[in-house]
Protein backbone atom coordinates (compact mmCIF):
# COMPACT_ATOMS: atom_id res chain seq x y z
CA UNK A 1 0.00 0.00 0.00
CA UNK A 2 2.82 2.40 0.71
CA UNK A 3 3.89 2.08 -2.93
CA UNK A 4 0.55 3.74 -3.78
CA UNK A 5 1.17 6.68 -1.45
CA UNK A 6 -0.74 5.22 1.49
CA UNK A 7 0.64 5.52 4.99
CA UNK A 8 0.39 2.40 7.15
CA UNK A 9 1.08 2.73 10.88
CA UNK A 10 0.49 0.41 13.80
CA UNK A 11 0.94 0.64 17.53
CA UNK A 12 0.93 -2.66 19.38
CA UNK A 13 -0.06 -2.28 23.04
CA UNK A 14 1.24 -5.22 25.06
CA UNK A 15 2.58 -6.21 28.47
CA UNK A 16 5.97 -7.80 28.99
CA UNK A 17 7.38 -10.27 29.67
CA UNK A 18 6.65 -11.42 26.15
CA UNK A 19 4.94 -14.76 25.66
CA UNK A 20 6.24 -17.17 23.05
CA UNK A 21 3.29 -16.25 20.83
CA UNK A 22 4.03 -12.51 21.09
CA UNK A 23 7.68 -13.15 20.24
CA UNK A 24 6.50 -15.12 17.19
CA UNK A 25 4.14 -12.31 16.17
CA UNK A 26 6.69 -9.55 16.69
CA UNK A 27 9.36 -11.47 14.77
CA UNK A 28 7.32 -10.85 11.60
CA UNK A 29 7.28 -7.06 12.04
CA UNK A 30 10.66 -6.37 10.38
CA UNK A 31 9.20 -7.59 7.09
CA UNK A 32 6.22 -5.26 7.51
CA UNK A 33 8.59 -2.37 8.23
CA UNK A 34 10.64 -3.20 5.13
CA UNK A 35 7.39 -3.02 3.15
CA UNK A 36 6.87 0.54 4.44
CA UNK A 37 4.80 0.18 7.60
CA UNK A 38 5.66 2.22 10.69
CA UNK A 39 5.33 0.11 13.86
CA UNK A 40 5.55 1.26 17.44
CA UNK A 41 5.21 -0.58 20.74
CA UNK A 42 3.54 0.52 23.97
CA UNK A 43 4.55 -1.86 26.75
CA UNK A 44 2.25 -1.40 29.74
CA UNK A 45 4.91 -2.93 32.01
CA UNK A 46 7.34 -0.15 31.06
CA UNK A 47 5.14 2.82 30.26
CA UNK A 48 2.20 4.46 31.98
CA UNK A 49 -0.37 4.04 29.23
CA UNK A 50 -3.54 5.99 29.92
CA UNK A 51 -6.21 7.55 27.78
CA UNK A 52 -6.43 4.72 25.25
CA UNK A 53 -9.32 2.31 24.68
CA UNK A 54 -9.17 -1.27 25.96
CA UNK A 55 -9.79 -2.69 22.48
CA UNK A 56 -8.20 -2.83 19.04
CA UNK A 57 -9.31 -0.47 16.31
CA UNK A 58 -8.33 0.43 12.77
CA UNK A 59 -8.61 3.79 11.04
CA UNK A 60 -8.87 3.68 7.25
CA UNK A 61 -7.96 6.76 5.22
CA UNK A 62 -8.49 8.82 8.38
CA UNK A 63 -12.25 8.68 7.82
CA UNK A 64 -13.57 5.23 8.81
CA UNK A 65 -12.98 3.67 12.21
CA UNK A 66 -13.57 -0.01 12.93
CA UNK A 67 -13.59 -1.61 16.35
CA UNK A 68 -12.21 -5.15 16.34
CA UNK A 69 -14.01 -7.93 18.20
CA UNK A 70 -12.49 -11.15 19.53
CA UNK A 71 -13.78 -14.32 21.19
CA UNK A 72 -12.72 -14.94 24.81
CA UNK A 73 -9.91 -17.24 23.61
CA UNK A 74 -8.61 -14.48 21.32
CA UNK A 75 -9.95 -15.51 17.90
CA UNK A 76 -11.00 -12.60 15.69
CA UNK A 77 -14.79 -12.55 15.28
CA UNK A 78 -15.37 -9.41 13.25
CA UNK A 79 -15.14 -5.66 12.90
CA UNK A 80 -17.75 -3.04 13.66
CA UNK A 81 -17.86 0.23 11.70
CA UNK A 82 -18.33 2.95 14.29
CA UNK A 83 -20.52 6.00 13.64
CA UNK A 84 -18.88 9.05 12.08
CA UNK A 85 -19.35 11.11 15.25
CA UNK A 86 -16.77 8.85 17.00
CA UNK A 87 -14.06 9.60 14.42
CA UNK A 88 -12.47 12.54 16.27
CA UNK A 89 -12.27 10.45 19.46
CA UNK A 90 -10.42 7.65 17.68
CA UNK A 91 -8.13 10.04 15.82
CA UNK A 92 -7.15 11.30 19.26
CA UNK A 93 -6.44 7.74 20.43
CA UNK A 94 -4.31 7.15 17.34
CA UNK A 95 -2.36 10.35 17.81
CA UNK A 96 -1.72 9.62 21.49
CA UNK A 97 -0.60 6.05 20.79
CA UNK A 98 1.75 7.14 18.00
CA UNK A 99 3.24 9.90 20.17
CA UNK A 100 3.90 7.56 23.12
CA UNK A 101 5.04 4.45 21.24
CA UNK A 102 8.63 3.24 21.17
CA UNK A 103 9.90 2.47 17.66
CA UNK A 104 9.72 -1.28 17.09
CA UNK A 105 13.45 -1.70 16.36
CA UNK A 106 14.38 -0.08 19.69
CA UNK A 107 11.89 -2.22 21.61
CA UNK A 108 12.86 -5.45 19.84
CA UNK A 109 16.55 -4.89 20.49
CA UNK A 110 15.85 -4.88 24.24
CA UNK A 111 13.34 -7.75 24.33
CA UNK A 112 14.33 -10.55 22.00
DAURNOR-V381747 format. One record per residue. N is the residue number from 1. PSI is psi as a letter, one per 30 degrees, with the letter a starting at -180 (none if undefined). Layout:
n/psi
N/PSI
N/PSI
This chain:
n/psi
1/e
2/f
3/f
4/g
5/g
6/k
7/k
8/j
9/k
10/k
11/k
12/j
13/k
14/l
15/k
16/l
17/l
18/k
19/l
20/e
21/e
22/e
23/e
24/e
25/e
26/f
27/f
28/f
29/e
30/e
31/e
32/e
33/e
34/e
35/f
36/f
37/k
38/k
39/k
40/l
41/k
42/j
43/j
44/f
45/f
46/f
47/k
48/j
49/j
50/l
51/g
52/l
53/l
54/g
55/l
56/k
57/l
58/k
59/k
60/k
61/g
62/g
63/f
64/k
65/k
66/k
67/k
68/k
69/k
70/k
71/l
72/e
73/g
74/f
75/k
76/k
77/f
78/l
79/k
80/k
81/k
82/l
83/l
84/e
85/f
86/f
87/e
88/e
89/e
90/f
91/e
92/e
93/e
94/e
95/e
96/e
97/e
98/e
99/e
100/f
101/k
102/k
103/k
104/e
105/e
106/e
107/e
108/e
109/e
110/f
111/g
112/none
